[in-house]
């Protein structure tokens, strides 16, 4: 079955510390991977996607096909990074599979 | 700004009383989706419309229906809400899923069933 797994429900780090939010996927074919973010009282929105290879707000994510992972990283966390992060996958169809999300808390 | 708008933000209904949630978009996207999200769970796809073509997920209960009268609007009808249907309902759109386009989400409607 197609699945996206985010093993951590909550991740707390101190401001300035590195952050890594884990995402693993089980998917047939070659999926496109995304990270979506939901800040407090805001809608879910795209943070970055694998294919564009962008760095958004200092975040990057590398697709590791061998480990079927797409971990989200940032070298120095900021307080404004506190949010809910969802990893998602799709493969050219209508269906996007989401992980259960990781709440990131950046402590002052 | 072009966007996806969901009304109302909060909806309270009674057990068994039909309820309709609405979603509109100004993006002119082909695809509109309805997701159900319960606390601490992943958003779960209920169904989607590709233009006028309705696609139901196999595990979506019959209690849930949808209508898309035109490109801009899509409705979620819950015929007889049960306590287990209390959740956040998210509407999303995409332009062309065949090219792995990103999803645009509305703010969601939080449904409570009393």
Backbone of each chain as ProteinMPNN parsed JSONL, in Angstrom:
{"seq_chain_A": "XXXXXXXXXXXXXXXXXXXXXXXXXXXXXXXXXXXXXXXXXXXXXXXXXXXXXXXXXXXXXXXXXXXXXXXXXXXXXXXXXXXXXXXXXXXXXXXXXXXXXXXXXXXX", "coords_chain_A": {"N_chain_A": [[0.842, -1.193, 0.0], [0.378, 2.281, -0.63], [2.136, 4.667, 1.173], [2.928, 7.271, 3.476], [5.17, 8.118, 5.915], [5.634, 9.758, 8.923], [7.591, 9.731, 11.536], [7.782, 11.183, 13.912], [5.709, 12.841, 16.166], [5.972, 15.182, 17.501], [8.454, 17.627, 17.614], [10.881, 19.25, 19.336], [13.062, 21.94, 19.398], [15.843, 24.081, 20.157], [16.136, 27.545, 19.453], [18.218, 28.381, 16.763], [19.38, 25.909, 16.652], [20.047, 22.912, 14.696], [17.587, 21.44, 12.52], [15.763, 18.521, 11.754], [13.258, 17.009, 10.094], [11.656, 14.017, 9.789], [10.759, 11.918, 7.039], [9.426, 9.149, 5.507], [8.683, 7.062, 2.745], [6.477, 4.786, 1.101], [5.95, 3.687, -1.916], [4.656, 2.992, -5.106], [6.239, 3.085, -8.29], [7.634, 6.227, -9.373], [7.439, 8.545, -7.198], [6.461, 11.98, -6.725], [7.647, 14.143, -4.27], [6.605, 16.16, -1.527], [6.74, 18.874, 0.828], [4.476, 20.199, 3.04], [3.309, 22.989, 4.96], [1.805, 24.188, 7.93], [1.156, 27.021, 9.496], [0.312, 28.573, 12.641], [-3.119, 29.15, 12.82], [-3.322, 29.443, 10.09], [-3.747, 28.445, 6.64], [-3.048, 25.237, 5.185], [-0.11, 25.001, 3.316], [2.119, 24.866, 0.509], [5.481, 24.112, 1.17], [7.962, 23.179, 0.097], [9.007, 21.328, -2.836], [10.206, 18.293, -4.164], [11.045, 18.21, -6.871], [11.652, 20.764, -7.66], [13.854, 21.496, -6.297], [14.41, 23.607, -4.576], [15.397, 25.989, -2.037], [13.586, 26.904, 0.592], [12.811, 29.395, 2.824], [15.093, 28.705, 4.148], [14.926, 25.983, 4.408], [15.633, 22.701, 3.255], [15.283, 19.705, 1.318], [16.172, 16.445, 0.655], [15.792, 13.9, -1.681], [16.068, 10.551, -1.08], [16.333, 7.803, -2.709], [17.176, 5.239, -2.245], [16.847, 4.838, 0.507], [14.263, 5.481, 0.623], [13.407, 8.04, 1.544], [12.646, 11.417, 2.521], [13.68, 13.668, 3.986], [13.272, 16.677, 5.842], [15.215, 19.554, 6.265], [16.907, 22.04, 8.204], [19.484, 24.275, 8.865], [19.669, 26.131, 10.986], [17.355, 26.715, 13.278], [14.51, 28.884, 13.51], [12.309, 30.882, 15.553], [9.966, 31.473, 14.22], [9.624, 29.298, 12.654], [8.133, 27.478, 13.913], [5.522, 25.273, 13.628], [3.12, 23.117, 11.974], [4.142, 20.366, 10.127], [3.79, 18.648, 7.114], [4.491, 15.806, 5.245], [4.144, 14.772, 1.875], [3.074, 12.747, -0.913], [2.825, 12.075, -4.408], [1.99, 10.669, -7.626], [1.628, 11.567, -10.343], [-1.065, 11.255, -10.52], [-4.39, 11.99, -9.357], [-4.217, 11.581, -6.69], [-2.958, 12.463, -3.609], [-0.918, 11.478, -1.055], [-0.752, 11.88, 2.365], [1.428, 12.299, 5.194], [1.168, 11.86, 8.784], [1.987, 14.119, 9.996], [4.251, 16.396, 11.649], [4.73, 18.218, 14.521], [6.541, 21.052, 14.903], [8.327, 22.679, 17.347], [9.954, 25.543, 18.136], [12.091, 26.623, 20.467], [12.752, 29.469, 22.468]], "CA_chain_A": [[0.0, 0.0, 0.0], [1.129, 3.532, -0.657], [2.133, 5.208, 2.528], [3.929, 8.269, 3.864], [5.332, 7.978, 7.356], [6.395, 10.745, 9.683], [7.643, 9.006, 12.813], [7.732, 12.059, 15.091], [4.533, 13.717, 16.257], [6.412, 16.47, 18.039], [9.895, 17.832, 17.656], [11.218, 20.519, 19.983], [14.475, 22.313, 19.295], [16.118, 25.449, 20.562], [16.45, 28.511, 18.394], [19.599, 28.298, 16.32], [19.793, 24.505, 16.527], [19.623, 22.298, 13.429], [16.306, 20.745, 12.527], [15.51, 17.513, 10.731], [11.949, 16.366, 10.19], [11.804, 12.793, 9.007], [9.667, 11.437, 6.193], [9.709, 7.967, 4.7], [7.536, 6.749, 1.904], [6.352, 3.488, 0.447], [5.166, 4.14, -3.068], [5.014, 2.353, -6.372], [6.652, 4.043, -9.303], [8.535, 7.306, -8.954], [6.571, 9.625, -6.713], [6.922, 13.338, -6.447], [7.515, 14.375, -2.838], [6.341, 17.535, -1.122], [6.531, 19.243, 2.222], [3.505, 21.253, 3.276], [3.437, 23.561, 6.288], [0.636, 24.918, 8.435], [1.439, 27.9, 10.625], [-0.837, 28.752, 13.511], [-4.259, 29.89, 12.284], [-3.222, 29.64, 8.644], [-4.071, 27.261, 5.85], [-1.966, 24.369, 4.743], [0.478, 25.554, 2.099], [3.331, 24.192, 0.069], [6.766, 24.655, 1.592], [8.837, 22.905, -1.028], [8.785, 20.065, -3.524], [11.468, 17.677, -4.556], [11.459, 18.427, -8.25], [12.14, 22.121, -7.884], [15.171, 21.58, -5.647], [14.568, 24.943, -4.014], [15.544, 26.161, -0.599], [12.553, 27.852, 0.981], [12.941, 29.8, 4.229], [16.255, 28.019, 4.692], [14.68, 24.549, 4.455], [15.93, 21.875, 2.093], [14.913, 18.3, 1.479], [16.807, 15.601, -0.356], [15.14, 12.62, -1.92], [16.97, 9.416, -1.04], [15.522, 6.701, -3.231], [17.618, 3.991, -1.614], [16.226, 4.756, 1.829], [12.883, 5.983, 0.432], [13.214, 9.1, 2.526], [12.597, 12.802, 2.021], [13.747, 14.407, 5.244], [13.316, 18.148, 5.748], [16.308, 20.018, 7.122], [17.267, 23.458, 8.271], [20.673, 24.298, 9.734], [19.491, 26.979, 12.171], [15.918, 26.931, 13.447], [14.013, 30.173, 13.979], [11.045, 30.745, 16.266], [8.853, 31.52, 13.261], [9.492, 28.0, 11.989], [7.188, 26.657, 14.685], [4.363, 24.987, 12.773], [2.851, 21.711, 11.686], [4.742, 20.03, 8.836], [3.272, 17.405, 6.528], [5.131, 15.266, 4.054], [3.119, 14.226, 0.988], [3.583, 12.137, -2.139], [1.89, 11.805, -5.48], [2.715, 10.117, -8.769], [0.992, 11.863, -11.62], [-2.506, 11.036, -10.478], [-5.051, 12.957, -8.494], [-4.143, 11.207, -5.271], [-1.825, 12.878, -2.802], [-0.923, 10.782, 0.228], [-0.111, 12.704, 3.386], [1.821, 11.738, 6.465], [0.368, 12.326, 9.916], [2.45, 15.435, 10.405], [5.145, 16.611, 12.79], [4.663, 19.578, 15.06], [7.855, 21.594, 15.267], [8.341, 23.79, 18.297], [11.279, 26.131, 18.281], [12.113, 27.262, 21.772], [13.65, 30.639, 22.536]], "C_chain_A": [[0.88, 1.247, 0.0], [1.007, 4.222, 0.692], [3.225, 6.249, 2.671], [3.989, 8.26, 5.384], [6.174, 9.109, 7.915], [6.449, 10.231, 11.108], [7.492, 9.883, 14.05], [6.476, 12.897, 15.069], [4.962, 15.109, 16.656], [7.932, 16.506, 18.057], [10.145, 19.21, 18.248], [12.712, 20.755, 19.871], [14.623, 23.735, 19.795], [16.447, 26.292, 19.338], [17.934, 28.426, 18.065], [20.119, 26.88, 16.16], [19.37, 23.959, 15.172], [18.33, 21.517, 13.613], [16.299, 19.694, 11.426], [14.17, 16.861, 11.018], [11.967, 15.178, 9.241], [10.534, 12.446, 8.223], [10.167, 10.224, 5.423], [8.469, 7.621, 3.896], [7.629, 5.325, 1.363], [5.404, 3.714, -0.722], [5.611, 3.382, -4.303], [5.396, 3.429, -7.384], [7.614, 5.083, -8.747], [7.713, 8.49, -8.479], [7.27, 10.976, -6.667], [6.655, 13.594, -4.971], [7.407, 15.864, -2.546], [6.456, 17.652, 0.396], [5.546, 20.399, 2.243], [3.651, 21.717, 4.722], [2.143, 24.278, 6.655], [1.041, 25.705, 9.662], [0.151, 28.125, 11.407], [-1.886, 29.639, 12.848], [-4.154, 30.183, 10.784], [-3.546, 28.337, 7.914], [-2.81, 26.47, 5.534], [-1.41, 24.912, 3.425], [1.764, 24.819, 1.769], [4.559, 24.893, 0.616], [7.795, 24.422, 0.489], [8.494, 21.544, -1.631], [10.108, 19.569, -4.067], [11.949, 18.161, -5.913], [12.051, 19.809, -8.47], [13.499, 22.356, -7.248], [15.448, 22.978, -5.074], [14.918, 24.868, -2.54], [14.572, 27.256, -0.209], [12.682, 28.13, 2.47], [14.085, 29.039, 4.905], [16.103, 26.516, 4.785], [15.103, 23.886, 3.14], [15.463, 20.46, 2.373], [15.53, 17.519, 0.333], [16.077, 14.279, -0.46], [16.201, 11.524, -1.946], [16.171, 8.186, -1.457], [15.913, 5.368, -2.588], [16.954, 3.779, -0.264], [14.755, 5.151, 1.79], [12.555, 7.031, 1.493], [13.245, 10.457, 1.851], [12.592, 13.704, 3.253], [13.908, 15.902, 4.999], [14.351, 18.671, 6.744], [16.438, 21.528, 7.084], [18.433, 23.581, 9.241], [20.474, 25.075, 11.034], [18.011, 27.322, 12.323], [15.619, 28.324, 13.981], [12.666, 29.963, 14.652], [9.863, 30.722, 15.305], [8.704, 30.234, 12.458], [8.527, 27.08, 12.732], [5.896, 26.497, 13.898], [4.158, 23.485, 12.714], [3.376, 21.423, 10.286], [4.225, 18.67, 8.366], [4.1, 17.045, 5.3], [4.037, 14.637, 3.189], [3.763, 13.687, -0.275], [2.463, 11.982, -3.143], [2.683, 11.277, -6.662], [1.914, 10.306, -10.048], [-0.476, 11.513, -11.684], [-3.119, 12.101, -9.582], [-4.708, 12.759, -7.026], [-2.829, 11.654, -4.636], [-1.957, 12.177, -1.451], [-0.143, 11.628, 1.216], [0.359, 11.846, 4.553], [0.983, 12.352, 7.581], [0.862, 13.65, 10.484], [3.383, 15.415, 11.605], [4.998, 18.052, 13.245], [6.059, 19.991, 15.496], [7.667, 22.767, 16.216], [9.768, 24.28, 18.43], [11.258, 26.991, 19.535], [13.132, 28.393, 21.804], [14.866, 30.361, 23.406]], "O_chain_A": [[1.977, 1.256, 0.558], [-0.077, 4.339, 1.263], [4.298, 6.137, 2.078], [2.963, 8.383, 6.053], [7.279, 9.379, 7.443], [5.447, 10.288, 11.822], [7.119, 9.394, 15.117], [6.194, 13.583, 14.086], [4.386, 16.1, 16.206], [8.596, 15.55, 18.457], [9.673, 20.216, 17.719], [13.522, 19.89, 20.203], [13.657, 24.496, 19.85], [16.965, 25.802, 18.335], [18.788, 28.401, 18.951], [21.191, 26.674, 15.591], [18.438, 24.479, 14.559], [18.024, 21.01, 14.692], [16.765, 19.938, 10.313], [13.979, 16.238, 12.062], [12.253, 15.314, 8.052], [9.411, 12.654, 8.683], [11.207, 10.277, 4.767], [7.343, 7.864, 4.33], [8.711, 4.76, 1.198], [4.203, 3.908, -0.534], [6.803, 3.16, -4.513], [4.909, 4.558, -7.315], [8.318, 4.836, -7.768], [7.334, 9.346, -9.279], [8.494, 11.075, -6.582], [5.568, 13.301, -4.472], [8.019, 16.702, -3.208], [6.295, 16.681, 1.135], [5.73, 21.421, 1.581], [4.059, 20.951, 5.595], [1.483, 24.886, 5.813], [1.246, 25.14, 10.736], [-0.95, 27.898, 10.904], [-1.582, 30.735, 12.377], [-4.831, 31.077, 10.276], [-3.606, 27.267, 8.52], [-1.687, 26.969, 5.607], [-2.175, 25.245, 2.52], [2.407, 24.23, 2.638], [4.672, 26.117, 0.539], [8.423, 25.366, 0.009], [7.796, 20.73, -1.027], [11.005, 20.35, -4.384], [13.124, 18.485, -6.083], [12.867, 19.999, -9.372], [14.211, 23.293, -7.609], [16.582, 23.457, -5.092], [14.759, 23.836, -1.889], [14.716, 28.404, -0.629], [12.664, 27.206, 3.284], [14.031, 28.766, 6.104], [17.037, 25.827, 5.194], [14.942, 24.455, 2.061], [15.271, 20.07, 3.525], [15.411, 17.907, -0.829], [15.785, 13.628, 0.543], [17.13, 11.574, -2.753], [15.431, 7.608, -0.661], [15.075, 4.483, -2.414], [16.547, 2.666, 0.067], [14.082, 5.151, 2.821], [11.573, 6.923, 2.228], [13.794, 10.622, 0.762], [11.618, 14.408, 3.52], [14.591, 16.327, 4.067], [14.361, 18.28, 7.912], [16.129, 22.188, 6.092], [18.369, 23.036, 10.343], [21.044, 24.718, 12.065], [17.482, 28.136, 11.566], [16.368, 28.872, 14.79], [11.963, 28.995, 14.364], [8.873, 30.031, 15.548], [7.767, 30.095, 11.672], [8.154, 26.022, 12.225], [5.253, 27.485, 13.544], [4.9, 22.701, 13.306], [3.08, 22.169, 9.352], [4.223, 17.689, 9.11], [4.367, 17.883, 4.439], [3.103, 14.033, 3.717], [4.851, 14.11, -0.664], [1.303, 11.785, -2.78], [3.905, 11.414, -6.704], [1.57, 9.347, -10.739], [-1.069, 11.477, -12.762], [-2.428, 13.004, -9.11], [-4.887, 13.665, -6.212], [-1.743, 11.272, -5.072], [-2.99, 12.278, -0.788], [0.983, 12.043, 0.943], [-0.23, 10.81, 4.861], [0.184, 13.258, 7.342], [0.22, 14.231, 11.359], [3.308, 14.532, 12.459], [5.126, 18.985, 12.452], [6.674, 19.353, 16.35], [6.944, 23.718, 15.922], [10.671, 23.526, 18.792], [10.503, 27.958, 19.637], [14.223, 28.288, 21.244], [15.719, 31.232, 23.571]]}, "seq_chain_B": "XXXXXXXXXXXXXXXXXXXXXXXXXXXXXXXXXXXXXXXXXXXXXXXXXXXXXXXXXXXXXXXXXXXXXXXXXXXXXXXXXXXXXXXXXXXXXXXXXXXXXXXXXXXXXXXXXX", "coords_chain_B": {"N_chain_B": [[-6.827, 38.489, -3.959], [-6.239, 35.457, -5.672], [-7.714, 32.464, -4.614], [-8.635, 29.725, -2.389], [-11.645, 29.257, -0.892], [-13.342, 28.53, 2.03], [-16.431, 27.984, 3.575], [-18.68, 27.498, 6.292], [-16.233, 28.656, 8.735], [-16.411, 27.343, 11.132], [-18.657, 24.775, 11.925], [-21.549, 23.64, 13.407], [-23.506, 20.845, 13.953], [-26.359, 18.703, 14.43], [-26.591, 15.348, 15.581], [-27.347, 13.211, 12.98], [-28.562, 15.21, 11.485], [-28.734, 16.656, 8.339], [-25.939, 18.223, 6.729], [-24.204, 20.777, 4.966], [-21.146, 21.624, 3.544], [-19.215, 24.23, 2.124], [-17.158, 25.186, -0.67], [-15.195, 27.372, -2.54], [-13.405, 28.542, -5.435], [-11.053, 30.727, -6.933], [-9.155, 30.226, -8.717], [-9.497, 28.909, -11.037], [-8.99, 26.202, -11.338], [-8.763, 22.808, -12.495], [-9.238, 20.61, -10.867], [-10.865, 19.68, -7.909], [-10.781, 18.906, -4.491], [-11.871, 17.044, -1.63], [-10.893, 16.676, 1.636], [-10.777, 14.848, 4.677], [-9.871, 15.492, 7.971], [-8.942, 14.226, 10.951], [-8.15, 14.688, 14.436], [-4.694, 14.685, 15.005], [-4.223, 13.049, 12.858], [-3.478, 12.089, 9.445], [-4.466, 14.104, 6.64], [-7.246, 12.821, 4.93], [-8.243, 11.632, 1.863], [-11.436, 12.118, 0.564], [-13.028, 12.395, -1.782], [-12.792, 13.498, -5.229], [-13.152, 15.956, -7.816], [-12.603, 15.985, -11.224], [-12.797, 18.361, -13.366], [-16.027, 17.922, -14.39], [-16.185, 15.35, -13.689], [-16.753, 12.996, -11.263], [-15.039, 11.444, -8.613], [-14.931, 8.956, -6.403], [-13.429, 7.911, -3.362], [-12.638, 4.563, -2.48], [-13.087, 3.862, 0.165], [-14.687, 5.804, 1.206], [-17.435, 6.719, 3.111], [-20.919, 6.084, 2.287], [-22.51, 8.01, 3.257], [-21.394, 10.406, 2.742], [-21.474, 12.866, 0.302], [-20.975, 14.681, -2.773], [-21.087, 17.716, -4.652], [-20.576, 19.513, -7.64], [-21.396, 22.211, -9.039], [-20.401, 24.06, -10.832], [-17.267, 25.281, -12.235], [-16.152, 26.786, -10.2], [-17.278, 26.216, -7.701], [-17.702, 23.831, -5.062], [-19.338, 21.358, -3.176], [-19.705, 19.71, -0.058], [-21.712, 17.244, 1.133], [-23.118, 15.923, 3.989], [-25.093, 13.405, 4.787], [-26.319, 12.198, 7.03], [-25.031, 12.995, 9.707], [-22.753, 11.467, 11.923], [-21.347, 11.0, 15.24], [-18.746, 10.305, 14.804], [-18.049, 11.681, 12.568], [-17.2, 14.138, 13.137], [-14.795, 16.475, 12.512], [-12.02, 18.148, 10.857], [-12.615, 19.563, 7.758], [-11.16, 19.755, 4.708], [-10.832, 21.608, 1.795], [-9.361, 21.451, -1.378], [-7.478, 22.457, -4.286], [-6.18, 21.727, -7.546], [-4.229, 22.351, -10.482], [-3.407, 20.656, -12.582], [-3.161, 17.472, -12.107], [-1.714, 15.516, -13.408], [0.76, 16.442, -13.88], [1.887, 16.589, -11.446], [1.209, 18.851, -9.951], [1.136, 21.304, -7.338], [-0.978, 21.337, -4.403], [-3.589, 23.586, -3.565], [-4.9, 24.855, -0.683], [-7.946, 25.42, 1.15], [-8.985, 27.192, 4.135], [-10.281, 25.442, 5.716], [-13.085, 23.735, 7.285], [-14.252, 23.327, 10.45], [-15.997, 20.772, 11.742], [-18.458, 20.097, 14.091], [-20.316, 17.649, 15.81], [-23.208, 17.268, 17.548]], "CA_chain_B": [[-5.924, 37.385, -4.273], [-6.855, 34.186, -6.04], [-7.579, 31.577, -3.476], [-9.649, 28.717, -2.117], [-12.4, 29.803, 0.24], [-14.27, 27.585, 2.634], [-17.398, 28.531, 4.527], [-18.179, 28.401, 7.307], [-14.998, 28.224, 9.386], [-16.869, 26.379, 12.132], [-20.023, 24.333, 11.685], [-22.068, 22.718, 14.411], [-24.749, 20.207, 13.547], [-26.85, 17.686, 15.358], [-26.516, 13.963, 15.14], [-28.365, 12.84, 12.013], [-29.11, 16.348, 10.73], [-27.885, 16.894, 7.158], [-25.14, 19.443, 6.74], [-23.458, 21.034, 3.728], [-19.976, 22.497, 3.617], [-18.984, 24.788, 0.793], [-15.812, 25.559, -1.086], [-15.139, 28.066, -3.832], [-12.031, 28.848, -5.84], [-10.906, 31.733, -7.984], [-7.941, 29.85, -9.436], [-9.901, 28.246, -12.269], [-8.335, 24.903, -11.4], [-9.603, 21.713, -12.969], [-9.499, 19.575, -9.874], [-11.207, 20.079, -6.542], [-10.694, 17.756, -3.585], [-12.31, 17.145, -0.245], [-10.155, 15.853, 2.586], [-11.214, 14.828, 6.069], [-8.722, 15.365, 8.855], [-9.223, 14.109, 12.376], [-7.046, 15.124, 15.285], [-3.444, 13.917, 14.982], [-4.196, 12.113, 11.733], [-3.193, 12.662, 8.139], [-5.646, 14.388, 5.811], [-7.695, 11.628, 4.21], [-9.023, 12.029, 0.691], [-12.786, 11.566, 0.473], [-13.323, 12.328, -3.221], [-12.345, 14.662, -5.975], [-13.744, 16.222, -9.132], [-11.762, 16.475, -12.319], [-13.871, 19.056, -14.102], [-17.321, 17.456, -13.902], [-16.08, 13.922, -13.372], [-16.677, 12.739, -9.831], [-14.261, 10.251, -8.276], [-15.092, 8.644, -4.984], [-12.484, 6.939, -2.827], [-13.329, 3.307, -2.184], [-13.454, 3.743, 1.579], [-15.503, 6.947, 1.637], [-18.79, 6.231, 3.43], [-22.011, 6.563, 1.432], [-23.067, 9.159, 3.957], [-20.731, 11.595, 2.214], [-21.729, 13.115, -1.108], [-20.397, 15.95, -3.209], [-21.639, 18.345, -5.845], [-19.772, 20.594, -8.238], [-22.298, 22.783, -10.046], [-19.604, 24.774, -11.839], [-15.828, 25.186, -11.982], [-15.73, 27.538, -9.021], [-17.86, 25.782, -6.441], [-17.825, 22.413, -4.757], [-20.004, 21.194, -1.896], [-19.657, 18.418, 0.631], [-22.957, 16.979, 1.844], [-23.128, 14.771, 4.896], [-26.544, 13.183, 4.843], [-26.734, 11.892, 8.393], [-23.758, 13.032, 10.441], [-22.578, 10.769, 13.184], [-20.331, 11.594, 16.102], [-17.454, 10.02, 14.208], [-17.798, 12.562, 11.423], [-16.633, 15.394, 13.627], [-13.436, 16.554, 11.969], [-11.738, 19.284, 9.988], [-12.796, 19.22, 6.359], [-10.31, 20.611, 3.895], [-11.019, 21.647, 0.349], [-8.114, 21.787, -2.065], [-7.552, 22.451, -5.747], [-4.927, 21.67, -8.302], [-4.461, 22.696, -11.874], [-3.256, 19.496, -13.448], [-2.46, 16.472, -11.292], [-0.836, 14.649, -14.193], [2.106, 17.011, -13.826], [2.257, 16.697, -10.035], [1.061, 20.223, -9.474], [0.897, 21.397, -5.909], [-2.345, 21.578, -3.958], [-3.928, 24.84, -2.893], [-5.883, 24.51, 0.326], [-8.732, 26.384, 1.883], [-8.692, 27.264, 5.568], [-10.933, 24.324, 6.385], [-14.28, 23.881, 8.117], [-14.241, 22.42, 11.604], [-17.358, 20.297, 11.961], [-18.789, 19.463, 15.374], [-21.598, 16.943, 15.776], [-23.704, 17.18, 18.932]], "C_chain_B": [[-6.726, 36.159, -4.671], [-6.66, 33.197, -4.913], [-8.709, 30.56, -3.422], [-10.34, 29.134, -0.822], [-13.387, 28.765, 0.744], [-15.16, 28.303, 3.639], [-18.307, 27.419, 5.036], [-16.859, 27.901, 7.891], [-15.305, 27.16, 10.44], [-18.334, 26.046, 11.844], [-20.405, 23.35, 12.779], [-23.375, 22.143, 13.882], [-25.156, 19.177, 14.593], [-26.709, 16.31, 14.735], [-27.676, 13.677, 14.182], [-28.929, 13.978, 11.185], [-28.198, 16.673, 9.551], [-27.154, 18.231, 7.246], [-24.382, 19.545, 5.424], [-22.324, 21.997, 4.011], [-19.674, 22.99, 2.213], [-17.538, 25.194, 0.578], [-15.915, 26.283, -2.42], [-13.682, 28.399, -4.144], [-12.057, 29.881, -6.96], [-9.685, 31.443, -8.849], [-8.23, 29.232, -10.794], [-9.198, 26.891, -12.454], [-9.314, 23.812, -11.804], [-10.08, 20.8, -11.851], [-9.829, 20.202, -8.529], [-11.326, 18.82, -5.69], [-11.385, 18.082, -2.259], [-11.516, 16.139, 0.59], [-10.83, 15.944, 3.951], [-9.967, 14.66, 6.941], [-9.184, 15.34, 10.308], [-7.958, 14.404, 13.173], [-5.886, 14.148, 15.233], [-3.382, 12.885, 13.857], [-3.857, 12.844, 10.44], [-4.494, 13.065, 7.457], [-5.97, 13.172, 4.959], [-8.594, 12.058, 3.058], [-10.372, 11.322, 0.701], [-13.181, 11.35, -0.988], [-12.725, 13.548, -3.908], [-13.145, 14.77, -7.267], [-12.622, 16.625, -10.075], [-12.741, 17.055, -13.321], [-15.202, 18.551, -13.554], [-17.296, 15.984, -13.499], [-15.828, 13.728, -11.89], [-15.953, 11.431, -9.582], [-14.3, 10.05, -6.768], [-13.982, 7.691, -4.543], [-13.267, 5.709, -2.345], [-13.821, 3.237, -0.742], [-14.221, 4.963, 2.098], [-16.927, 6.457, 1.906], [-19.845, 6.845, 2.509], [-22.689, 7.803, 2.0], [-22.51, 10.485, 3.413], [-20.996, 11.687, 0.713], [-21.088, 14.456, -1.479], [-21.096, 16.434, -4.467], [-20.672, 19.41, -6.338], [-20.609, 21.205, -9.356], [-21.578, 23.561, -11.142], [-18.137, 24.696, -11.434], [-15.449, 25.754, -10.626], [-16.174, 26.942, -7.699], [-17.875, 24.267, -6.309], [-18.4, 22.3, -3.347], [-19.787, 19.786, -1.36], [-20.94, 18.285, 1.435], [-22.767, 15.753, 2.725], [-24.579, 14.516, 5.253], [-27.047, 12.957, 6.265], [-25.488, 11.835, 9.272], [-23.81, 12.223, 11.723], [-21.47, 11.426, 13.986], [-18.933, 11.401, 15.509], [-17.106, 10.88, 13.011], [-17.286, 13.929, 11.853], [-15.164, 15.441, 13.234], [-13.248, 17.908, 11.308], [-11.892, 18.797, 8.559], [-12.066, 20.257, 5.511], [-10.678, 20.481, 2.43], [-9.675, 22.052, -0.262], [-8.343, 21.768, -3.563], [-6.172, 22.199, -6.323], [-5.242, 21.878, -9.77], [-4.454, 21.439, -12.739], [-2.479, 18.428, -12.704], [-1.519, 15.591, -12.092], [0.593, 15.177, -14.215], [2.534, 17.265, -12.389], [2.223, 18.133, -9.528], [0.758, 20.231, -7.978], [-0.588, 21.623, -5.639], [-2.458, 22.951, -3.314], [-5.075, 24.53, -1.935], [-6.7, 25.705, 0.765], [-8.362, 26.334, 3.356], [-9.357, 26.146, 6.359], [-12.21, 24.721, 7.107], [-14.207, 22.846, 9.226], [-15.677, 22.043, 11.928], [-17.471, 19.638, 13.333], [-20.168, 18.835, 15.255], [-22.048, 16.718, 17.214], [-24.723, 16.07, 19.082]], "O_chain_B": [[-7.763, 35.861, -4.079], [-5.581, 33.102, -4.33], [-9.601, 30.532, -4.27], [-9.695, 29.336, 0.206], [-14.166, 28.199, -0.024], [-14.699, 29.117, 4.439], [-18.658, 26.506, 4.29], [-16.422, 26.802, 7.55], [-14.552, 26.201, 10.612], [-19.139, 26.931, 11.556], [-19.703, 22.375, 13.047], [-24.244, 22.881, 13.417], [-24.398, 18.838, 15.502], [-26.711, 16.152, 13.514], [-28.84, 13.876, 14.528], [-29.707, 13.734, 10.263], [-27.012, 16.939, 9.744], [-27.675, 19.22, 7.762], [-23.974, 18.539, 4.844], [-22.511, 23.043, 4.633], [-19.854, 22.265, 1.235], [-16.805, 25.5, 1.519], [-16.638, 25.852, -3.318], [-12.846, 28.521, -3.248], [-12.952, 29.9, -7.805], [-9.235, 32.296, -9.615], [-7.324, 29.05, -11.607], [-8.861, 26.494, -13.569], [-10.508, 23.871, -11.509], [-11.196, 20.281, -11.892], [-9.159, 21.13, -8.074], [-11.892, 17.812, -6.111], [-11.464, 19.237, -1.84], [-11.472, 14.944, 0.3], [-11.379, 16.981, 4.324], [-9.123, 13.802, 6.682], [-9.742, 16.312, 10.817], [-6.847, 14.372, 12.643], [-6.064, 12.941, 15.394], [-2.577, 11.956, 13.906], [-3.942, 14.07, 10.363], [-5.524, 12.427, 7.676], [-5.088, 12.571, 4.347], [-9.583, 12.763, 3.258], [-10.45, 10.101, 0.828], [-13.612, 10.264, -1.375], [-12.232, 14.48, -3.273], [-13.734, 13.797, -7.738], [-11.803, 17.49, -9.762], [-13.427, 16.323, -14.034], [-15.482, 18.733, -12.369], [-18.297, 15.45, -13.021], [-14.843, 14.214, -11.334], [-16.212, 10.429, -10.249], [-13.784, 10.848, -5.986], [-13.636, 6.765, -5.275], [-14.398, 5.814, -1.871], [-14.852, 2.625, -0.461], [-14.381, 5.125, 3.308], [-17.552, 5.851, 1.036], [-19.692, 7.964, 2.02], [-23.36, 8.543, 1.281], [-23.102, 11.546, 3.611], [-20.779, 10.736, -0.038], [-20.714, 15.248, -0.615], [-21.628, 15.641, -5.244], [-20.037, 20.112, -5.551], [-20.534, 20.758, -10.5], [-22.092, 23.7, -12.252], [-17.805, 24.108, -10.405], [-14.529, 25.259, -9.976], [-15.515, 27.142, -6.678], [-18.034, 23.531, -7.283], [-18.01, 23.038, -2.442], [-19.699, 18.815, -2.112], [-21.226, 19.104, 2.308], [-22.321, 14.698, 2.274], [-25.212, 15.317, 5.94], [-28.094, 13.48, 6.647], [-24.958, 10.757, 9.544], [-24.769, 12.286, 12.492], [-20.749, 12.29, 13.489], [-18.05, 12.237, 15.696], [-15.99, 10.814, 12.497], [-16.977, 14.775, 11.014], [-14.388, 14.551, 13.582], [-14.179, 18.707, 11.209], [-11.367, 17.747, 8.191], [-12.324, 21.458, 5.591], [-10.817, 19.378, 1.901], [-8.956, 22.89, 0.283], [-9.284, 21.141, -4.051], [-5.148, 22.425, -5.678], [-6.353, 21.623, -10.236], [-5.374, 21.197, -13.52], [-1.249, 18.475, -12.674], [-0.615, 14.979, -11.523], [1.527, 14.441, -14.534], [3.438, 18.063, -12.139], [3.097, 18.566, -8.776], [0.196, 19.28, -7.435], [-1.345, 22.037, -6.517], [-1.553, 23.413, -2.618], [-6.107, 23.999, -2.348], [-6.229, 26.842, 0.759], [-7.527, 25.53, 3.77], [-9.04, 25.928, 7.528], [-12.397, 25.876, 7.489], [-14.112, 21.645, 8.971], [-16.475, 22.887, 12.337], [-16.694, 18.751, 13.685], [-21.078, 19.421, 14.669], [-21.361, 16.062, 17.997], [-25.244, 15.853, 20.175]]}, "name": "protein", "num_of_chains": 2, "seq": "XXXXXXXXXXXXXXXXXXXXXXXXXXXXXXXXXXXXXXXXXXXXXXXXXXXXXXXXXXXXXXXXXXXXXXXXXXXXXXXXXXXXXXXXXXXXXXXXXXXXXXXXXXXXXXXXXXXXXXXXXXXXXXXXXXXXXXXXXXXXXXXXXXXXXXXXXXXXXXXXXXXXXXXXXXXXXXXXXXXXXXXXXXXXXXXXXXXXXXXXXXXXXXXXXXXXXXXXXXXXXX"}
